[in-house]
Amino acid sequence: MAAVGAAPFLPGLIPTIAHAAPSDRPAFPLAAGGTAVGIFVDAADDPAVVRAAGDLRSDVERVSGARPDLLRTLPRSAPLLVLVGTLGASPAIDRLVSQGRLDVSRVKGRWEASVTQVIERPLPGVDRALVIAGSDRRGTVYGIYDTSERIGVSPWYWWADVPVERRDTVTVPAGRFERREPSVRYRGVFINDEQNLTTWSHRTQETDKNIGPETYKRVFELLLRLKANYLWPAMHPYSDFFNKYRENPELADRYGIVVGSSHPEALLRNGVHEWEPWIAEHPNADGSAPVYDYTVNPAVISDYWRARARQNAAYESSWTLGMRGLHDSALETKYATTIPEKVVVMNDIIADQRRILAEEVGSAAEPQIFIPYKEVLDLYNAGVQVPDDVTLIWPDDNHGNMRQLPNETERARAGGNGIYYHLSYWGRPKSYLWLDTTQVAKVWQELRRVYEHGTDRMWIFNVGDVKSIETGLSFAMDMAWDVDRWEADEVEGFLAEWAGRQFGRRHAREIAAIRTEYYRLAGELRPEFIAAGLVSVVHHGDEAGRRMAAYDRLLARVRAVGAELPDAYRDAFYELVEYPVHGAYLMNLKYYWADRNALAARQGRGAGTNRFADLALAAHTAETALTSRYNTEVAGGKWDGFVNPYPSQIPKAPGRPTVTRVTRQETSGLGVAAEGNETGAGRPLSFSSYTRDRRFVDVFNTGFLPLDWAAEASHPWVKLSTAGGSLTDQRRVWVEIDWERAPEGAQEATVTFTGPGQRFDVPLRVVNGRRRARGFVEAHGYVSIDAAHADRRVGRGGCRWRTVRGLGRRTGAVEAVPSAAAPITGDFALRAPELRYRVRFGSTGTFPVTVFRLPSLDERGQRRVAVGLDDQPVTVLSGQAVATGNRGDAWARQVEDGVERLTATVTVAEAGEHVLRIFMVDPAIAVDQIVIDTGGLPATYLAPPESYHPVFNPEPAPGPGLEAPEQ
C-alpha cells in the first residue's frame, strides 16, 4: 500500500509517552527508492544492542521491502547513516558527545534513557546521520524500538498479527526525540497458569519442548518492544522449567531481560520440577527423601538454593528471598507451629539466602526481592526482618486490589518497594484466565495509588498465557514507564492512542469506545464469573436481557468497524477486538437463555421451555466455533491451541449450561408473567412520568399446540406493543404510557390477557407528574444514583472527590484523593471532602441507603465512607479491608461482583427535596452507585437503572432487553 493510500490507517508516528521536539528540518529517510540506509553499531557494544539493531534492520525491511546493511565498522563514505550506540560503549557516540554535537545531559547516568537525533556531518564522509544513543544497554534498545514503532511496526506485529503497512519511502522526523528515565525501574510480567501457551508452544514452536528458547525469544522481544525489562518465567507442571535449557538464561541476558522468579520460587529454583530430582540425588542419611521444610532439612534446602545461585551468577538476575511451599502452597514448618516461631524461621531463611548470594554471586546479586504473598504477609506483619536493601514486593488480592502499601518507614528503605499485580488469575474465589477483563481504569486507579505511596522499584504483572491480555498489558507497561501520562478522565485516551497504533487513526476513537464498553460490561460481571441464576431475568426490564442487549449493540459496532478495515487488518482485529467482545457476549448469552429456560420450566411453559434450551446450547456451540476459528483459521492457524476457555488442567470458564426439556404434549394453554414476577402479576407494573418506563409481560403457551390470544388495555393511554395473535411458544408484550394523554396524578389501570377459556389481569400503577425536580426523583419505591453525578462536590483539607472515567459499572466512579491522605474520623461536615446529591422524595420513613463501593483494601487500616441526609447525624460505613482468600465470605463476594454494598439508614420526615451527603473517611475509597430503598426495591444483582435527574439523566427510560428470535 502506498503511503498516501495508507495514511488513515497508519499509526501515530510518535508514541506520546516519550518527548519529541518539533523541527523544520527535512525528515530523515530510512529507506527510499528501493534502497535502505545502513545501520552501524559498534562491535564493542553490548550484545543486546547489536541484536536489537538487527530487529531494526528487519523492521525497515518490513515497511519498505529494502533491507539495510548492518555495519560493524564505520563506512568511509555514506550520504546517510543510522548510528546506534550506548554511552561509554560506542566510541562514535562518545565522540559526538565530547564534540558537543549530541546533547545527552538528560540521558547520561540515567536508567534506560535514550535520545534520538538527526546530526548533520557527524563523521568524516557521512553527510547526515540518525543517531540513537542510550544511557545503558536497555536505553539503547528502547531507542531502537522507538524508531521501529515510529515507522509503523507495532510491538504486537507478531504476537497479535498487527500488519505493517508497506511504504516506498520510510522517514522519521528530524526533531530530537527523548525517552527519559522510567517511572518504575523494573517492569515485567509473570507468565503463569500457562497451559494454553504450553500447548501452543509445543505444537507450533518446539515440538520437543513445552516452552523453550524459541518461544522465549518471542517473549523477550515483545517485552523489550513494550519497554519492559523483567520476567518471571512459566512455572507450572505442564511447562518445562526455565533453567532446564541453558539457552534460556543465556538468551535472556543477550536480549537484556532480567529474569527473576515468583513468590514460591526462591533463588530462581522451580520447586515443581527441580525439588524431586534434587532430593533423589541428595537423600537423608537413612535413605529417605528430604521434605521441603526448612525446620526439618535446612542443609539440603540451602545446598539446593546454592547450586542455582552458582549456576546463574553470571547473568543479570533478580533473586527472590523467603520461602513458601512447593508449587505455590503455604509454607511448611513442622517444628514451628505458632506465628512467632514461623517468623524466626523466616528470618533464618533470609539470612541463609543472603549468605549464599554473597558467596556465590557477590555484589552483582541485585535486585533482591521479598514477596509477602498470602500467609507470608501475615508473617511479615508479625515481625519478619527484611534487610534494608531488599525490595519489598507488595501483592494485590489476586483480583486487582492492593492488600497493603508501604508505610513511611518502608518507603524510606534503600531497596525500595514494588508490586505484584494480577491481570489474570487462577484461584479462589474464582479464576479469570480467558480474556482481558480488568478495566484499564481500575488498573490506572490502583497503579496511581501504588505510585503515590512510593512504590516505584518494581512492577510485575501476572499475564497468564500472554495472549488475550494484549490491551491490559500494553497499558500497564505504559503506566510503568510514565505514570503521569494519563489522568483520571483520560484513560479512554490511552485506548484510542493504542488502537490508533494497531489499526490506524480512522477508527481509533470508535475502537476505544468499544473497548471501554467491553470493560464496563466485564466490570458488572466478568464473563468467566457468569453462573446460573445470577442476574435477574424478571426485574428492571429484564436485568440480564438489558445486559445482553448492550452486548448485542456492542457486537454490532465491532462488526461495523471490522467491515471497514482493509483485509490486512482482519486477523489483528479478530484477536484484539472481535474475539474478546464476541466471546464474552456468547458466554453471557448461553447463560441468559439457560436462565430463561429454567424460569420457563418453573412457570410451566411448554414449547417455550425447549425453545430457550435450544437457544442456550446454540450459543455454546457458536462460542466453541468462535474459538475454533481463532485456533485454526486466524493467521493461517498460527495460534493452534493458544486460545481455549476450557483447558484440561486449570480452572475453566463456565462451560455448557444445564438446561431442562419438557416432553411434547398435544395441549395448549395460556400463561402470563408480568415484569417483577416469576409467575402471574402479583407485583403491579410501575410507571412514572419521570422515568418514562417500558415494562414487559411475557405471554406463553403451557403446551405445544398453537392457541389464539388477545390483550386489551383498560385505558386508551396505555399502549401495547402487540394486541394478540397466534401463540406457539411465547411472546413478550411491552407496555408503555402515552404521557400526553394520561391524567395527572396517581392512576391505576389494567391490561387483560385472554385465551381459550382463560383470562389474566395485570395491574398497572401510573404516576404522572410534572418534571419540576432539581435533583434525583424517587420512583417505583427507590432512588438510584450514579455516584459521579453529584450536584455539588466540596473539597476540604486538601482532599477532594474526583471522577475516574471508565471505572465501575456505569460511565465512571468517584474516588477520594489524594490516596496517601490521612483518614478523617470526625467533624465530617467541616473536615471531610463531600459529595452532595439533591433527592426529591415522594414518601416518608426510615429507608436503607446502600453505597456501592469499588473494592479496595488496607490490611493495616480500614476502608470507610460516611453517609448522611441533610443535617442529620452521619453514619460511618466500614468496608472489607482484608483479603481472606476464602470462598463465599464478604471479600469473595465483593471481588466476584466488583462492588461491595455498604448499607446505612436515613430518615425522611417530610416529602420533598433533601440532600444526600457522602463523606470521605479513608482515602482512595471509590464509590460507584448509591441506592435508596423506599419500599419497592427488588433484590437484584445490579443496581436499578439510574433515577430521573434534569441534568444527568433527563430521559432515563431503559431500552428493550434481548428477545428470543422468532421461530
C-alpha angles and dihedrals in degrees: 000000000000118000095250095049092047097048098105090050100044114105122244106281099224121045104227094224088081131061118255127181119210119240136192091207118106117272118261113252114222091180135006137159094010094306127104128207115251120252119221125199121167116249089229094058121104117286089238089061094046091050094048090050086059088056090052088052090053092045093054088050091049090056103036106022088234119110117219122222113250105221127199095182127047114261119242091226133011131149090211134020140171106223115198125182152131123247109258093014102063117060091196092056093043090051091055089050094049090049091053091243094118121045110213098161092121093040110041114097092009127122113261095335126149144181128209117197140160111235125191116227094351095166137018108281094012115105099189136001138191102220120203110187127175133197089225136357096283091043088060092045091053090048088054093050091046087061091049091052092046090059092050108271108134120213083236096054091116105022094049101019093242103176123241109224113227118233130177092217120043119188141164124208116267094227121110112269121198131187104194129200113304124249090235122040101211117034122175155121141261113220100212139160084021105166094126092047089050093049092049094044092051092048100043112016111033116002091190095053142051099226112339141160097304091056094044090053088062092045093049092050092049092050092052093047088053089050092248122139108182140072141185101195129222111290112174127116094256093054126074109247116250100248093048086091114046089207090071100068090036091054092046090055092046090052093044096246119147109222121208135157138241130262096278094044107079118193094359093301119142103211094188092067108015109045098068095051089045096053090044086063094038108044125169119267090264091052095254122132117259116239124229093252119118092205089059107032109019096150095051092047092047092052089048091056093042093057092059094044089055092045095052100033093112096057131080099256142162115229119215114210129198128041145258131173124284116289098011095307125138122283113276116217112163093179098040112062105158127067093248091050091050090050089057090050092050091050089052091049093052092047091051092049092049090052091051093051093047091052099040105031106017123191091348090069095106146159098035115185138193118202115199094201122170110319091008088066088060090052092047092051089048093059116288107162110226113189113251096244093054116098115237110222109203115207129216121225089266089259100076100273117117110233096209138339132216120283124221094277093049092048089059093057116123090226092053127205138285141176139237106209131181124227087161130025145186115198148052137021091007136336128232110194107134110068139017098261107150109108111247086222088059090050089048092050095051096041091048089051090047093052093047087058091058096257100144109123101086137003116187121182126201103225101170109210095357095236120087088033095074099118097042092046092049090052093047091052092047089051091048091054098043112010092179095055096094128044128206094270096041106065092106085055088066090052090051093048092046093047089049090055091052103036107014134260098283096076100021098109094045093048089049090052090049092051091047092054090044090054091045092055090047088049088059091048129345110233087234089059098052114126139170116283096006102118119045120252091184109050136062096018091313102316094208092043091053089053090051091049089054089051089047092054090046092052090051089055090049091053092047092055092043091054091057097048120097114255091254090068098049098094094047091045091051092051099042104032118005102047096048093048096041093042093050089046093053093044089056094039097057091053092045091057090042089054090048087049092052091048091048090053091051090048092052096243119167121200091009092063091059091042091060091046089055092049092050093051092043089056090051090050090049091050091052090050091049091056092044089056090054092053101039109026111024112094089358094298093308092143098052107165096358101107115050127143089195111049115171102237107035134054113295135219113250107291134200108342123233113251136183126229128193127212115253114259123189091234140101136201139162122249132177133198118179122206110278092031131085088208134006125355107281090134107060121229108258123215131181129183088222096059096029091213131205113206131187137222118194112218112194145174117241090203141030105257117091119257136186120241138175138199127205131182121220093223132039092233091064108091125201127199089221134006099209144289139158116333127201102161116347147320130202111222117201118213122202138167126238094224094190091060101035116099118249120259131028115336137176125213140165138220112206122205119196136184136160102327093337137105132182126186118205113196122220127201112201127186115189113186135154115266099243102129122123095206143014116331127218113236136157091015099301148063117224120193134183102223093224089063097078117156089215138009121203120196119204137178094005092304130108145165116255131186118241105202117220092022122123134000098316132033096303146337132227122243130195110234155235090044094211095053121123118261118260113223106172147013088043096172089057103034112024128079108248143207117207126199124185110222127185111209122198094187137046134225143081109306135188114245115200120199113202104210124183112243117266128154142210113178092188095045143020139275107223140159130176132223134191142158122235108315095333119126114286122244118215113216119203119209131198108288101173130066106224098183089222134126123246100012129111095276092048093050094049096050091046092049096036090229139067118219114220116185134200132157132244128192121227106195097173131031117243137061121349136164121242111205129202119192132193114240101163121025124248092034109147120203120198108174141358124208127188115198109211093175108293106070115125121210107261139156094241129044115257119268111283116276124245117285121172092226109023101034113011095152105036101159108136118236122241121283126234114292129203111262116252114267 
